[in-house]
């Protein structure tokens, strides 16, 4: 990173300072254990770590204990990107805090790259204080930089995609398209949600090749396609099932469909349906038959309730945009919430609606924490409105709006019922950077505030 002037230096120093605060809390109190460590609260962290260990010790990409009977779904449960990242540290027996230190560096680089890119599209450095403030009021950015989870690495690849797409459309440099394609491969190898992005990406690349009469967008678009097909082939060789990741079927049935049914027919009936599907699947002989049955059963329920499920799915996406990160804050700062141990917001919103959520929150959390969560929700609403104004603002470069909008709507719409701040965290720098490109809106807000205070 090249620091060009005093404002750049101040921006990066403040970024480092905030990250150091969160990293210090994580290191000093050893409170990244809720995310990793010896007392796993999230199976994700354990699975990534044990796969990294299996890579180093056995050369096998498998996210389970190799001493237990082999479960084929663990071959594909976690894509190879993040376990490979962790295996670099595992090879040198590095403690967790070393991993977190490097993840904080990656987070800082991602944010700085976004700022550097939006400067090409008329971002005004005088709004750096707003950039920092909007980051500060989004704790998930710093919390997940200090967790053994994929989010910060995934964000880095998303940012690289955004940066290189923006550079290509600004300067028409073929290298930018190449690095964009490499970043897309990296993103898909870290999070399975991104492998389908290859489809709209390829279509847009072909459009650019036709529009600019250049071959390189079309040529480089082949790289992510080949990378995705390679994963399908690799997984088929290991499991005899054509799939990118077993997590797709698991999420579809045990989260999306389960929470949808919970909202319609209650906990008891939902558990009976989901349990019966799993019991019937377990009677099948092969892994392929088992997961085909699970996948088909989930999709059939969705097809039978297509309209109501679609509405429910979109509601989940909206909740994700507004989520203040209650779970993140609770576990990172290790708040004592005895009534919140077993079932969280997703359960209560599907089993009691807004009233159920409010009752759960007031019975579980202190008034001060609830006030802070309320402030975060308020600013999440402001950010969402600001982002929508950016998307529809004719005064802002159309290309940058298209690029930003593609990432935003793709991820937000796929999040659905399991929506939470964690899943939106990779978009945080892009959302904030996009909002701050709307100079006309910022001037209007600034002038309004000045008039209000002058009175």
C-alpha positions as CSV (number, residue, x, y, z in Angstrom):
1,X,0.0,0.0,0.0
2,X,1.3,3.4,-1.0
3,X,0.5,6.2,1.4
4,X,0.3,9.3,-0.7
5,X,-0.5,12.1,1.7
6,X,-1.4,13.0,5.2
7,X,-5.1,12.1,4.9
8,X,-4.1,8.7,3.6
9,X,-1.8,8.2,6.6
10,X,-4.4,9.3,9.1
11,X,-7.0,7.0,7.6
12,X,-4.8,4.0,7.7
13,X,-3.6,4.8,11.3
14,X,-7.2,5.0,12.5
15,X,-8.0,1.7,10.8
16,X,-5.0,0.1,12.4
17,X,-6.0,1.5,15.8
18,X,-9.5,0.2,15.7
19,X,-8.3,-3.3,14.6
20,X,-5.8,-3.3,17.3
21,X,-8.5,-2.6,19.9
22,X,-10.5,-5.6,18.8
23,X,-7.4,-7.8,18.4
24,X,-6.2,-6.9,21.8
25,X,-9.5,-7.8,23.4
26,X,-9.5,-11.1,21.6
27,X,-5.9,-11.8,22.6
28,X,-5.9,-10.6,26.2
29,X,-9.2,-12.1,27.2
30,X,-8.7,-15.2,25.1
31,X,-12.3,-14.7,23.9
32,X,-11.9,-15.9,20.4
33,X,-12.6,-19.3,22.0
34,X,-16.4,-18.8,21.3
35,X,-15.5,-18.9,17.7
36,X,-12.6,-21.4,17.8
37,X,-10.4,-22.6,20.7
38,X,-11.2,-25.5,23.0
39,X,-14.8,-24.7,23.6
40,X,-16.4,-24.5,20.1
41,X,-19.7,-22.7,20.0
42,X,-19.7,-22.9,16.2
43,X,-19.0,-26.2,14.3
44,X,-17.7,-24.2,11.3
45,X,-14.5,-23.2,13.1
46,X,-13.7,-26.7,14.2
47,X,-14.3,-28.1,10.7
48,X,-12.0,-25.6,9.1
49,X,-9.3,-26.2,11.6
50,X,-9.5,-30.0,11.5
51,X,-9.5,-29.9,7.7
52,X,-6.3,-27.8,7.8
53,X,-4.8,-30.3,10.2
54,X,-5.8,-33.2,7.9
55,X,-4.2,-31.4,4.9
56,X,-0.9,-31.1,6.7
57,X,-0.8,-34.5,8.4
58,X,-2.5,-36.7,5.8
59,X,-2.7,-34.6,2.6
60,X,-6.5,-35.1,2.7
61,X,-9.2,-32.4,2.4
62,X,-11.7,-33.7,4.9
63,X,-13.4,-31.6,7.6
64,X,-13.9,-34.4,10.1
65,X,-12.0,-36.6,12.4
66,X,-10.2,-39.2,10.3
67,X,-10.1,-41.6,13.3
68,X,-13.9,-42.0,13.1
69,X,-15.8,-43.7,10.4
70,X,-15.6,-41.7,7.1
71,X,-18.6,-39.5,6.3
72,X,-18.5,-38.6,2.6
73,X,-20.2,-35.3,3.2
74,X,-17.1,-34.1,5.1
75,X,-15.1,-34.3,1.9
76,X,-17.1,-31.5,0.3
77,X,-18.6,-29.7,3.4
78,X,-15.9,-27.0,3.4
79,X,-14.3,-25.7,0.1
80,X,-10.5,-25.9,0.1
81,X,-9.7,-22.1,0.2
82,X,-9.9,-21.3,3.9
83,X,-8.5,-24.7,5.2
84,X,-5.5,-24.2,2.9
85,X,-5.1,-20.7,4.4
86,X,-5.2,-22.1,7.9
87,X,-2.8,-25.0,6.9
88,X,-0.1,-22.5,6.2
89,X,-0.2,-21.6,9.9
90,X,-0.8,-25.1,11.0
91,X,2.4,-26.2,9.3
92,X,4.4,-23.9,11.6
93,X,2.3,-24.7,14.7
94,X,1.3,-21.1,14.9
95,X,-1.1,-20.2,17.7
96,X,-4.6,-18.8,17.0
97,X,-3.6,-15.2,17.7
98,X,-1.1,-15.3,14.9
99,X,-3.8,-16.3,12.4
100,X,-6.0,-13.5,13.8
101,X,-3.2,-11.0,13.5
102,X,-2.8,-11.8,9.8
103,X,-6.6,-11.7,9.3
104,X,-6.6,-8.2,10.8
105,X,-4.0,-7.2,8.3
106,X,-6.2,-8.6,5.5
107,X,-9.2,-6.7,6.8
108,X,-7.2,-3.4,6.8
109,X,-5.9,-4.0,3.3
110,X,-9.5,-4.7,2.0
111,X,-10.9,-1.5,3.4
112,X,-7.9,0.5,2.1
113,X,-8.3,-1.0,-1.4
114,X,-11.9,0.1,-1.5
115,X,-11.1,3.6,-0.5
116,X,-8.3,3.7,-3.1
117,X,-10.6,2.5,-5.8
118,X,-13.5,4.9,-5.1
119,X,-11.0,7.7,-5.3
120,X,-10.9,6.9,-9.0
121,X,-14.6,7.6,-9.1
122,X,-14.6,11.0,-7.4
123,X,-14.6,10.1,-3.8
124,X,-13.8,13.1,-1.6
125,X,-11.3,12.4,1.2
126,X,-13.0,15.0,3.4
127,X,-15.6,12.2,4.0
128,X,-13.0,9.9,5.5
129,X,-14.4,10.6,9.0
130,X,-17.8,9.2,7.7
131,X,-16.0,6.2,6.3
132,X,-14.4,5.4,9.6
133,X,-17.6,6.1,11.6
134,X,-19.7,3.8,9.4
135,X,-17.1,1.1,9.8
136,X,-17.0,1.7,13.6
137,X,-20.8,1.3,13.8
138,X,-20.5,-2.0,12.0
139,X,-18.8,-4.2,14.6
140,X,-19.0,-7.4,12.5
141,X,-16.1,-6.1,10.4
142,X,-13.7,-6.2,13.3
143,X,-15.3,-9.1,15.1
144,X,-14.9,-11.5,12.2
145,X,-11.4,-10.4,11.6
146,X,-10.8,-12.0,15.0
147,X,-12.6,-15.3,14.4
148,X,-11.5,-18.6,12.9
149,X,-14.1,-18.2,10.1
150,X,-14.0,-17.5,6.3
151,X,-15.5,-14.0,6.3
152,X,-12.4,-11.9,6.2
153,X,-10.7,-13.9,3.5
154,X,-13.9,-14.1,1.5
155,X,-14.2,-10.3,1.8
156,X,-10.7,-9.9,0.5
157,X,-11.5,-11.8,-2.7
158,X,-14.8,-9.9,-3.1
159,X,-12.9,-6.7,-2.7
160,X,-10.3,-7.8,-5.3
161,X,-13.1,-8.6,-7.7
162,X,-14.7,-5.2,-7.2
163,X,-11.4,-3.3,-7.4
164,X,-10.3,-5.0,-10.6
165,X,-13.7,-4.8,-12.3
166,X,-13.7,-1.0,-11.5
167,X,-10.2,-0.6,-12.8
168,X,-11.0,-2.4,-16.1
169,X,-14.1,-0.4,-16.7
170,X,-12.1,2.8,-16.0
171,X,-8.8,2.0,-17.9
172,X,-9.7,-1.0,-20.1
173,X,-6.5,-2.8,-18.8
174,X,-6.6,-6.5,-19.7
175,X,-4.6,-7.4,-16.6
176,X,-7.5,-6.2,-14.5
177,X,-9.8,-8.8,-16.1
178,X,-7.3,-11.5,-15.4
179,X,-7.0,-10.6,-11.7
180,X,-10.8,-10.2,-11.5
181,X,-11.2,-13.8,-12.7
182,X,-8.5,-15.1,-10.3
183,X,-10.3,-13.3,-7.4
184,X,-13.6,-14.9,-8.4
185,X,-11.9,-18.3,-8.3
186,X,-10.5,-17.4,-4.8
187,X,-14.0,-16.3,-3.6
188,X,-15.6,-19.5,-4.9
189,X,-12.9,-21.7,-3.3
190,X,-13.5,-20.0,0.1
191,X,-17.3,-19.8,0.0
192,X,-19.5,-22.1,-2.1
193,X,-22.1,-19.3,-2.4
194,X,-19.9,-17.7,-5.0
195,X,-19.6,-20.5,-7.5
196,X,-22.9,-19.6,-9.1
197,X,-21.7,-16.1,-9.6
198,X,-19.6,-17.5,-12.5
199,X,-22.8,-17.5,-14.6
200,X,-23.7,-13.8,-14.4
201,X,-20.0,-12.9,-14.5
202,X,-19.5,-14.8,-17.7
203,X,-22.5,-13.3,-19.4
204,X,-21.3,-9.8,-18.5
205,X,-17.8,-10.6,-19.7
206,X,-19.1,-11.8,-23.0
207,X,-21.1,-8.5,-23.2
208,X,-18.0,-6.5,-22.5
209,X,-16.0,-8.4,-25.1
210,X,-18.7,-7.7,-27.7
211,X,-19.1,-4.1,-26.7
212,X,-15.4,-3.2,-26.6
213,X,-14.4,-5.6,-29.4
214,X,-11.7,-7.1,-27.2
215,X,-11.1,-10.9,-26.8
216,X,-9.7,-10.8,-23.3
217,X,-12.9,-10.5,-21.2
218,X,-14.3,-13.6,-23.0
219,X,-11.0,-15.5,-22.8
220,X,-10.4,-14.8,-19.1
221,X,-14.0,-15.6,-18.2
222,X,-13.2,-19.3,-19.0
223,X,-10.8,-19.5,-16.0
224,X,-13.5,-19.4,-13.3
225,X,-15.7,-21.9,-15.3
226,X,-12.8,-24.3,-15.4
227,X,-12.0,-23.8,-11.7
228,X,-15.6,-24.6,-10.7
229,X,-15.8,-27.6,-13.0
230,X,-12.6,-28.8,-11.4
231,X,-14.2,-28.8,-8.0
232,X,-17.2,-30.7,-9.3
233,X,-15.0,-33.3,-10.9
234,X,-12.8,-33.6,-7.8
235,X,-15.8,-34.0,-5.5
236,X,-17.3,-36.6,-7.8
237,X,-14.1,-38.6,-7.7
238,X,-14.2,-38.7,-3.9
239,X,-18.0,-39.1,-3.2
240,X,-19.6,-40.4,-6.4
241,X,-21.9,-37.4,-6.3
242,X,-22.0,-34.4,-8.5
243,X,-22.0,-31.4,-6.1
244,X,-19.9,-28.3,-5.3
245,X,-20.4,-28.6,-1.6
246,X,-22.6,-30.7,0.7
247,X,-23.3,-27.6,2.7
248,X,-25.8,-26.5,0.0
249,X,-28.2,-29.4,0.7
250,X,-27.6,-29.1,4.5
251,X,-28.5,-25.4,4.5
252,X,-31.4,-25.8,2.2
253,X,-33.2,-28.5,4.3
254,X,-32.0,-27.9,7.8
255,X,-32.0,-24.1,7.8
256,X,-34.0,-22.6,4.9
257,X,-36.8,-25.1,4.8
258,X,-36.8,-25.8,8.5
259,X,-37.2,-22.1,9.5
260,X,-39.8,-21.6,6.8
261,X,-41.9,-24.5,8.1
262,X,-41.3,-23.2,11.7
263,X,-42.8,-19.9,10.7
264,X,-45.9,-21.7,9.3
265,X,-46.7,-24.7,11.4
266,X,-44.7,-24.4,14.6
267,X,-41.8,-26.2,16.2
268,X,-43.4,-29.6,16.9
269,X,-44.8,-30.3,13.4
270,X,-41.6,-28.9,11.8
271,X,-39.3,-31.2,13.8
272,X,-41.5,-34.2,12.8
273,X,-41.3,-33.4,9.1
274,X,-37.5,-32.7,9.1
275,X,-36.8,-35.8,11.2
276,X,-38.8,-38.1,9.0
277,X,-37.0,-36.8,5.9
278,X,-33.6,-37.6,7.6
279,X,-34.8,-41.0,8.8
280,X,-35.9,-42.0,5.4
281,X,-32.7,-40.7,3.8
282,X,-30.6,-42.7,6.3
283,X,-32.3,-45.9,5.1
284,X,-30.8,-45.4,1.6
285,X,-27.5,-47.3,0.9
286,X,-25.3,-44.8,-0.8
287,X,-24.2,-41.2,0.0
288,X,-25.4,-40.1,-3.4
289,X,-28.9,-41.6,-2.8
290,X,-29.0,-40.1,0.7
291,X,-28.2,-36.5,-0.4
292,X,-30.3,-36.7,-3.5
293,X,-33.3,-37.6,-1.4
294,X,-32.6,-34.8,1.1
295,X,-32.1,-32.3,-1.7
296,X,-35.3,-33.4,-3.6
297,X,-37.4,-33.4,-0.4
298,X,-36.3,-29.8,0.4
299,X,-36.9,-28.5,-3.1
300,X,-40.3,-30.2,-3.2
301,X,-41.4,-28.4,-0.1
302,X,-40.3,-25.1,-1.6
303,X,-42.1,-25.9,-4.9
304,X,-45.3,-26.7,-3.1
305,X,-45.1,-23.3,-1.3
306,X,-43.3,-21.3,-3.9
307,X,-45.0,-18.0,-3.4
308,X,-45.0,-18.0,0.4
309,X,-41.4,-19.3,0.5
310,X,-40.2,-16.6,-1.9
311,X,-41.7,-13.9,0.3
312,X,-40.2,-15.6,3.4
313,X,-36.8,-15.8,1.7
314,X,-36.9,-12.1,0.8
315,X,-37.8,-11.2,4.3
316,X,-34.8,-13.1,5.5
317,X,-32.6,-11.0,3.2
318,X,-34.0,-7.8,4.6
319,X,-33.5,-9.0,8.2
320,X,-29.8,-9.7,7.2
321,X,-29.4,-6.1,6.1
322,X,-30.8,-4.8,9.4
323,X,-29.2,-7.3,11.8
324,X,-27.2,-5.5,14.4
325,X,-25.0,-8.5,15.1
326,X,-26.4,-9.5,18.5
327,X,-24.8,-12.9,18.2
328,X,-21.4,-11.5,17.2
329,X,-21.3,-9.0,20.0
330,X,-22.6,-11.5,22.6
331,X,-20.0,-14.1,21.9
332,X,-17.1,-11.8,21.1
333,X,-17.5,-9.8,24.3
334,X,-18.6,-12.8,26.2
335,X,-21.8,-11.2,27.7
336,X,-23.5,-13.3,30.3
337,X,-26.9,-14.1,28.7
338,X,-28.2,-17.3,30.3
339,X,-31.6,-17.1,28.6
340,X,-30.0,-16.9,25.1
341,X,-27.9,-20.0,25.2
342,X,-30.0,-22.4,23.1
343,X,-32.3,-20.5,20.7
344,X,-31.6,-17.1,19.1
345,X,-33.3,-14.5,16.9
346,X,-34.0,-16.9,13.9
347,X,-35.9,-19.3,16.2
348,X,-37.9,-16.6,17.9
349,X,-38.8,-14.6,14.8
350,X,-40.1,-17.8,13.2
351,X,-41.8,-19.1,16.4
352,X,-43.3,-15.9,17.8
353,X,-42.7,-13.0,15.3
354,X,-41.5,-9.6,16.3
355,X,-43.2,-9.9,19.7
356,X,-41.3,-13.1,20.4
357,X,-38.0,-11.5,19.4
358,X,-38.6,-8.5,21.6
359,X,-39.6,-10.7,24.6
360,X,-36.4,-12.8,24.0
361,X,-34.2,-9.7,23.9
362,X,-35.6,-7.9,26.9
363,X,-35.3,-11.1,29.0
364,X,-31.8,-11.9,27.9
365,X,-29.9,-8.6,27.5
366,X,-29.1,-5.5,29.5
367,X,-30.8,-2.2,28.6
368,X,-27.4,-0.7,27.7
369,X,-26.7,-3.5,25.2
370,X,-30.2,-3.2,23.7
371,X,-29.7,0.5,23.3
372,X,-26.4,-0.1,21.4
373,X,-28.1,-2.7,19.2
374,X,-30.9,-0.2,18.5
375,X,-28.3,2.4,17.4
376,X,-26.7,-0.1,15.1
377,X,-30.1,-1.0,13.6
378,X,-30.8,2.7,13.0
379,X,-27.5,3.1,11.2
380,X,-28.1,-0.1,9.2
381,X,-31.3,1.5,8.0
382,X,-29.5,4.7,7.1
383,X,-26.8,2.7,5.3
384,X,-29.4,0.7,3.3
385,X,-31.3,3.9,2.3
386,X,-28.0,5.6,1.4
387,X,-27.0,2.6,-0.7
388,X,-30.3,2.5,-2.6
389,X,-29.8,6.2,-3.3
390,X,-26.4,5.4,-4.7
391,X,-27.7,2.7,-6.9
392,X,-30.4,4.9,-8.5
393,X,-28.3,8.1,-8.6
394,X,-27.8,9.2,-12.3
395,X,-25.0,11.5,-11.2
396,X,-22.7,8.6,-10.3
397,X,-20.8,6.6,-12.9
398,X,-23.1,3.8,-14.2
399,X,-20.4,1.2,-14.3
400,X,-19.5,1.5,-10.6
401,X,-23.2,1.3,-9.8
402,X,-23.5,-1.9,-11.8
403,X,-20.4,-3.5,-10.3
404,X,-21.4,-2.7,-6.7
405,X,-25.1,-3.6,-7.3
406,X,-24.2,-7.0,-8.7
407,X,-22.2,-8.0,-5.6
408,X,-24.7,-6.5,-3.3
409,X,-27.9,-8.0,-4.7
410,X,-26.4,-11.4,-5.5
411,X,-25.2,-12.0,-1.9
412,X,-28.1,-10.4,-0.2
413,X,-30.7,-12.3,-2.2
414,X,-28.9,-15.7,-1.7
415,X,-28.6,-15.2,2.1
416,X,-32.4,-15.6,2.7
417,X,-33.8,-17.1,5.9
418,X,-30.4,-17.6,7.6
419,X,-29.6,-13.9,7.0
420,X,-27.3,-12.4,9.7
421,X,-24.7,-9.7,9.9
422,X,-22.0,-12.4,9.5
423,X,-23.1,-13.1,5.9
424,X,-23.2,-9.4,5.0
425,X,-19.8,-8.6,6.6
426,X,-17.9,-9.3,3.3
427,X,-19.8,-6.5,1.6
428,X,-19.3,-3.9,4.4
429,X,-16.4,-1.9,2.8
430,X,-18.1,-2.0,-0.6
431,X,-21.4,-0.8,0.8
432,X,-19.8,2.1,2.8
433,X,-17.6,3.1,-0.1
434,X,-20.5,3.1,-2.5
435,X,-22.6,5.3,-0.2
436,X,-19.8,7.8,0.1
437,X,-19.6,8.2,-3.7
438,X,-22.9,10.0,-3.6
439,X,-21.4,13.5,-3.2
440,X,-24.7,15.3,-3.9
441,X,-26.5,13.4,-1.2
442,X,-23.7,14.0,1.3
443,X,-23.6,17.7,0.5
444,X,-27.4,17.9,1.0
445,X,-27.2,16.1,4.4
446,X,-24.3,18.2,5.5
447,X,-26.0,21.5,4.6
448,X,-29.2,20.4,6.3
449,X,-27.3,19.5,9.5
450,X,-25.4,22.9,9.4
451,X,-28.7,24.8,9.1
452,X,-30.2,22.8,12.0
453,X,-27.3,23.4,14.3
454,X,-27.1,27.1,13.3
455,X,-30.7,27.6,14.5
